[in-house]
């Protein structure tokens, strides 16, 4: 899933690399409900317009894959507008869907900014789905879904997430499955658009040096008829199963064993102080505890690699281990779980290391230290997850509340129990 959420950086950096530094950042909430973030890079020969809608696959209630299919349609509409008006030279249009957000972006020339904004307005405010559009979009997404379904590690990941979040939304592939694409109806697409694509869920990012007042006025005017309140439809996460769920699969595509240990963790959209404490905790595990554990496993079981990742979007962390095909899997599972239990019982005592990690995380959140594209991506993902602008601009202040006692408290809350899910994929005999 990381490929999806990182698309903006990957696709835009080469186009916008000369506008890498952030000179200033400002935020406006327009009367029609639209939020606008202006990122001034000092560049006058190019502009990036990004529209982030705080709605993704986690907002799907009944039909799956609808957010991704709708994204394909609207993106195609933007491209058609650019091509029809013969402005395609030097213009890049793209989009992607995540769990919490759907993003559309257009890179082009500042002198055409007003036209670009009108294209966005037309694609959103005048959206209507017909059978031809539906079939074209189905064809585009169907093959990608089928390709992913052939890869066994994606199948195991899907099973793990559906067990970790055993309702729809976060526990379901962003793209949906192939049968979802086949069964999608015009009514479900129109309904998702109606319920989610309202101004209060839309944030525009304008990156470059432009007239902010004129741009705000145009956004106010062109999106005036899209005003309204769209509610957040994401379902509340259920409690822990009570015991670990193990998912196992044999594959002809690999010659090593891959184990993933999943624990539920505070998502960004919930308690933000605890979320930052969790981020410091996982960074500590990755920098200190992981190295010790992997070294021990390497000596005994010839472990080849490990990885700790905290998925900020939908609230879990996982510990990955790759081992030889003949490795003692019971020993590996016992060692990993025991290591986390020791963290709970012994606690973190290295306050100096914790302070270093906290400082690093807070410094990394300073958008003036980021590339303009990374800053745009960083802000948009957190706004979609429920953070308010004032909080993001004062991110460092919350660090004062994240002392070693809170971090140890979070460690006990998360790792006092066995992993929620353990997934294993191994070579087929």
N, C-alpha and C positions, 0 to 999 in steps of 0.2 A: 504493500500500500504506500510505502514511502515514495515510490516512483510517481504516484499521482500527486501527492501534496508538494513535491519538489519541482513540478513541471515549470512553474513560473520562472524560477531561477535558471533552470537548464535552457529554456527556450529563449529567454530575453537577454541573458547576460552578454551574449556575443553581439546582439544588436545595440545594446544600450551601455556597453562597457565604458565608453568615453564619458558617460554621465554618472560615474560610480559614486562620487562623494555627495553626502547630504549637507546642504548649506543651511536649510531651515525647514521646519515642519509646522503646519498649522491645521486646525480642525474647525469645521463649521457644521452645525446642524440646521438644515434649511427648514423653512416653514412647512414645506410639503412632506417632511419626514425623512428626506434623503440626508445621509451623512457624507461629508466630503473631506478628504485628507489631501492637502497640498504638500508635496515634497519638492522643494526647490533644489535643483542640482546645479543651477547656473548655466544649464545648457539651453541654447536658443535655436538649435537646428534640428531638434527631435523632441518628441513628447510620447509618453506612455500613459494611456488611459486604461485603468483596470476597474472593473465593476465586480465587487464581491457581494454575493447574495448569501445571507446567513441561513441557508437551507441546503441540505444535501441528502444523501441516502438514509441518514439517521431519522429524517423527518417523514420517511415513507411509512404509512400506516398499514395499508393493505397490499398495494401493488408494488413489486420490487423492480429496481432498475429504471424507474420512471424519472428520477432526478437526472440520471446520466443520459437518458434518451432525450429528455427536454433540453439539456445542455447542448447536445449534438444539433438539435433543430435550431436553437437560437443562434449558435455559433455559425451555422450555415447561412442563416438570414443576414448576419453581419457581413459575412464574406460576399454574399450576393449584392448587398448595398454598395460595398466598396468597389466591386468589379463593375456593377452597372453604371456607376458614376465615374468610371475610368480613373480611380484614385489608387489602383492597386500597386503602382510602382513605388517601391520603398516602404510598403505597408505590410505589417505582419499581424494576422488575426489568429487568436488561439483561445482555448478554453480547457477547463478540467473540472471534474466533480470529485468532492471528498465526502466524508461523513457529515461534517458540520457546515460546509460551504460549497458553493458553486462559483467559479471564477471565469470571467470573460475579459480578455485584454486586447488592446489594439495599439500597436506601435506605429507612429507615422510622423507627419510634419506638423509643426505648431500652427502654420497658417490655415490648416484644414481642421483644427480642433473643433470648431463649432459644428462642422458637418459630421465629424465622428460622433459627437454627443447626440446629434439628431438620429444617427443610425442606431445607437444604443436605445434611445427612447422609442424608436419605431419597433425595434425587435422585441422590446419588453411590453410597452403599453399597448401595442396593436397586435400582440401575439394571437394567432389562431392556428389550430392544427387541422390539416386536411389529410385525406388518405394517401395522397401522393407524397407529402412530406413525411408522413409516418413510415411508409414503406422504404423510402430512401434512407432515413435515419436508422431504421431497423437493420438494414443491410450493412450499414457502416459499423454498427456496434456488435452485430451478431458474430462476425468472424473473429473479432478480438476476444469475445467471451469464449468461443469454442477453442481458441488457441490456449487460453489460460486454463480451461478445464482439462486439457491434455497433460498439464504439468502437475505431477503428483504432489509436489510440496505445497502448491496452492490449494489442493484439495484437502490436505491435512490442516493447513492454516485455517481454511474455511470451517472445518469441523471443530477446530479448537475454539475459534471465536464464537461459533454458534452455541457451543457449550458454555463458554465464559459469559456470554450475553444471550441467554436462552429465550429471547424474544426477538422480534424483527428489529431492524435498524442497525445498530452497531454489530450485531452478530451475523450480518448477511453481507455478501460481496457488494461493493459499491456499484458495480456494473449490473448486478443481478445475475441470473443464470440464463442459459440459452433459451429455455422454455419461457422465461419471463419476457424476453425480447419478442418471441414469437406471439405471445398472447397479449401484448400491450395494446390498449385501446385508446382511441382519441379522447374519450371521456376522462380516463384516468390522467392523461397528460394535461388536459385543460383544467382539471380539478386541482392537480398539484400546483400548476402555475397560479391559479386563482387564490389558493390558500397560502402560498409562500412568497410570491414575487410582488410584495407590496413595498412601498418606500421605506417603511420602518426597518425592513430587513436588508436594505441596499446601502452599501458604502462605496463611493467612488474614490479612487486614488488617481490623482493627476500628478505625474512625475515629469519635471522639466521646469522651465521658467516661463510662466504664462501670466496673463492678467487674471488674477483670482476673482476679482469682483465681477467681471464680465462672465466668467465661467460659471460662477455661482448663480448669477441671474438666469443664465441659459438653462442650467439644470433645474432651477426652480420652475421655469416656464414649461420646459418640454416634458417634465415628469409630473406636472400638476394633476393630471387626470388619473394618475396611478396611486394617489394618496389613499391611505387606509391602514388598518392595523392587522398584521399577520401574526398569529400566535405561534409560539414554539410548540411543536407537536411531539418532540422526543419523549419517549416513554421513560418513566423512572426505573433505574436499575434495580433488579431484585437482589436479595441478600445472597451470601455465600451458600453453596450447595450443602456444606457440612463435611464433605470429604472430597478427596481429589478424584477427578474424572480423567481416565487414561484413554487416549486415542492412539491407535497403532496402525501402521500401514506398511506394506512391503512394496517396493518399487524396482523396476528394471532400469530406471534412469540414474541410479546412484550406486556407488560402491562403498560408501561409509554410512554410519548411523548418525542421524541428527535428532537430538532431543531438545524440546522446548518446555520450560517450566513457567507457567503463567500465574501471576497473582493480581487480583484486583487492586486498584490504587485510586487515590482521589483524582477525579478529572478536573481540568482547569475551570470548568463552569460551576464547580461547587466551592468549598472553602478555599480561598486563594492563598491564605497563609499556609495551610496544610499542603496545598499543591506545591508551593515553593519548597517547603520542608522535604516533601517527597523527592523533588528534583535534586536537592542537595544529597539526600540519602542514597539515591540510585547512583549519582556521580561518585559518592564515597565507595559504594559497593564495586563499581567499575574500576576505580583507581587503586583500591586497597584490598578489599576482601576477595575480589575476583582473581587477582594475580596470585594470591596465596593458595586459593582453592585449585586453580588450574595447574599450578606447579605441582601440587600434591597429586592431582589426577594424572598428570603427564608421567610422573615417576611410576605410578602403579598401573595405569590403564592405557598409556600412550595416547592421551587425548591430544587432538590436533589443534583445536581452537575453541574459543568461547566468546560470548557476546552478551552484554546487558543493554537492554533498551527500554526506555520508558515511553510508552505511546501516550502523548499528551492529549490527543484528540478524544480518545474514548476510554481513558482511565485504566490502563493496566501496564505492568512491567513484565518482561520475560527474560529468562536466563537461557541462553542457547549453548549447547555443547555438541561438538562434532567428534566422533570417535571411530576407531576401526570397526569393521564388520563383526569381529569376534570379541568385542569389548564386553565386560561384565556390566550389563545395563542396571541390574539391581544395585550394584556397588555405586555406580555413578549417581543414581537417583537418591540413594541413602546419603551419599556424601554431600550433594548439593543441598538437600533439605536440612541435613544436620548443620551445615555451615550457616544457613539462615537462622536456624534455631539458636545457635551460639551467639549470633549477632544480637538476638533478642535478650538472651540471658546475661551476656557480658556487657552489652551496651557499647556505644562508641565513646571512647575516652580521649581520643586525639583531637582536642578542641582546635589546635593550630591548623591541622589538616582541614577540618570542617570550615574554619574561617577562610582558608585559601580557596576552597571550592565555592563557598558562598560569594566571595568577592569576584571570582571568575564568572559565575553565572550572572551576577548583577551587572558586571561590566559588559558581558556579551549582550545584555538587553538594552544597552545604550545605542539608540538608532543612529547617533552621530558617529559611531564607530563602525557602522555597517555600510555595505554597498547599498545603493539606492533600491535595487531590486530586492535584496535581502530584507531591508527595512520595510518595504511594502508587504512582502510575504509575511514577515514577523507580526506586523500590526494586524493584517487582515485575518490571519488564522485565530488570533486571540479575541478580536472583536466578534468573530463568528462563534467562538466558544463561550461568549458571555461577558468578556471584560469590557469595562467602560474606558473611555478615552482618558479621563483624568487619572485613573489608576495606572494605565500604561505609561503615562508620562511621569509618574512618580513611583515607578516600579521599585527603585532602590529602597524606598522607605519601609517596605514590607519586610525587607531583609533584617531589620532590627528586631523583629518579633520571632525570627527563626533561630533560636539558640539551640544548643546541643541537647537540652532537655526535651524540646518539642520534637527534634529529629529522632531521638531515641523513643519517644512516645509513638511516633508514626511507625518506626521499625517494629515495635511490639504489636501495633494494631494490624500491620500487613503480614508479617512473617511469623506470628505466633501460631498460625494455622498452616497446614500443609498447602501446597500449591492448589489453586482452584482447578487447574487443568494441566496435565502432562501429555504432550504429544510426541510420538516417536515415529520416524520414518526410517526404514532400514532396507538393505538390498534384498531383492527377491531371490530365494534359494533355487 
